[in-house]
Amino acid sequence: MKKFEYMEKHGYEQLVFFYDKTTGLKGITCIHDTTLGPALGGTRLWNYEKEDDATLDVLRLARGMTYKAAAAGLNLGGGKTVLIGDASKVKSEAYFRGLGRYVQSLNGRYITAEDINTSTKDMDYVNMETDYVVGLEGKSGNPSPMTALGAFHGIQASLEEVYGDMTIEGRTFSVQGAGQTGYYLIGYLLEAKAKKIYFTEINEQHINKVKKEFPEVEFVQPDDIYGLEVDVFAPCALGAVMNDQTIPQLKCKIVAGTANNVLEDEEKHGNMLKEAGVLYAPDFVINAGGLINVYHELQGYNREKAKRDISRIYDRMRDVYRLARENDTHTQQAAKLFAKERIKTISNLRANYIKR
């Protein structure tokens, strides 16, 4: 992978590889842009097949966090960490304390949190070695319910855009992934009296949990989730699920979920969805609830205030859809315009020196 060419093309600031000989910790931290503030993004633990796969993942995720923070109105930049390893084998106190030391070495330019295969307990170990970590027990805690809550508001905005009515009741949904955010999203949709929900998942433990707690929700095989006749398809697992193979299968009017980097190719597949008449809820706007939630830790955490800020995702989604219509472009591009404009405005605002 030509790392420097990629970084230059997309305006990255820093890419850091680290290794701890004591624990075998192997990871990469990427800082994309700190115009608005320190970079914040979770730590993902995944057993990547190739190191270049991990590098590309962290680069894409960090850039998405920049846009997510900007679109959410936060004074944060975008960053991310990926750890390479089997989560069932490598996790320990020493492993995550080692991560904390590397986060500390960045001197506040990057703040971490939990992500796929890491937990609030793991972040407590990270916190033993650095203050630059959020999403801790006793503070904002697990961000997944809040990420799902933000997606719920974004789905309402999407329904309003397509059907002229934000009501969940009577609508049908398919949810891909039910381990964390998808599980909570299913709960919110049922509470709002969704007519029918299908779900898919590859982890048997998560499948059994959903079947037990939500018996009215119907399980389907992973390959069957795309072609269901539903109003909304909610991707809540890994990225790149909207691609050449899956988009032609869609029978829904809306794609709106919690996953990151849903479009395999932003330009190509953003346009494919637009041409197919499927409204796409840009991932970094609709899934910002968890980021907004942990950001409130930096301000002094108040759960109700965080939830009020998360509810504004509805308004931001409506703004993005308006921009897409006005510019006759696909919604992912409109969302990037929305985020970049805020970064540009705040950067210009700070052009003059004022002592604080």
Secondary structure as GFF3:
##gff-version 3
##sequence-region A 1 356
A	DSSP	alpha_helix	3	10	.	.	.	ID=ss1
A	DSSP	beta_strand	14	20	.	.	.	ID=ss2
A	DSSP	beta_strand	25	33	.	.	.	ID=ss3
A	DSSP	beta_strand	39	40	.	.	.	ID=ss4
A	DSSP	beta_strand	43	46	.	.	.	ID=ss5
A	DSSP	alpha_helix	51	71	.	.	.	ID=ss6
A	DSSP	beta_strand	77	84	.	.	.	ID=ss7
A	DSSP	alpha_helix	87	90	.	.	.	ID=ss8
A	DSSP	alpha_helix	93	105	.	.	.	ID=ss9
A	DSSP	beta_strand	110	111	.	.	.	ID=ss10
A	DSSP	alpha_helix	120	127	.	.	.	ID=ss11
A	DSSP	alpha_helix	144	163	.	.	.	ID=ss12
A	DSSP	beta_strand	172	176	.	.	.	ID=ss13
A	DSSP	alpha_helix	181	191	.	.	.	ID=ss14
A	DSSP	beta_strand	196	200	.	.	.	ID=ss15
A	DSSP	alpha_helix	204	213	.	.	.	ID=ss16
A	DSSP	beta_strand	218	219	.	.	.	ID=ss17
A	DSSP	three_ten_helix	222	224	.	.	.	ID=ss18
A	DSSP	beta_strand	232	235	.	.	.	ID=ss19
A	DSSP	three_ten_helix	247	249	.	.	.	ID=ss20
A	DSSP	beta_strand	254	255	.	.	.	ID=ss21
A	DSSP	alpha_helix	266	275	.	.	.	ID=ss22
A	DSSP	beta_strand	279	280	.	.	.	ID=ss23
A	DSSP	alpha_helix	283	286	.	.	.	ID=ss24
A	DSSP	alpha_helix	289	299	.	.	.	ID=ss25
A	DSSP	alpha_helix	303	311	.	.	.	ID=ss26
A	DSSP	alpha_helix	313	327	.	.	.	ID=ss27
A	DSSP	alpha_helix	331	349	.	.	.	ID=ss28
###
